[in-house]
């Protein structure tokens, strides 16, 4: 896959929980190879998120209370000739 050129995002598909928070995001992309043979590739990157409530940080510059999220993992699948 060393000849995969820069890709372009073609769309995304979010999955939300009952609170409307995005728990999974599938990002679709495509691109051309960079070795001059004119081949193309497509792919999907799937990210998983979890949420937690923080009461806020104290001290100087501390963040306010609210929902925070973290990316807990993901996968990338590329279809290439």
Secondary structure, DSSP 8 states (H G I E B T S, - for coil): -TTEEEEEEEEEEEEE-TTS-EEEEEEEEEEEESSSS--EEEEEEEEEEEEEEE----STT---SEEEEEEEEEEEEEEE-
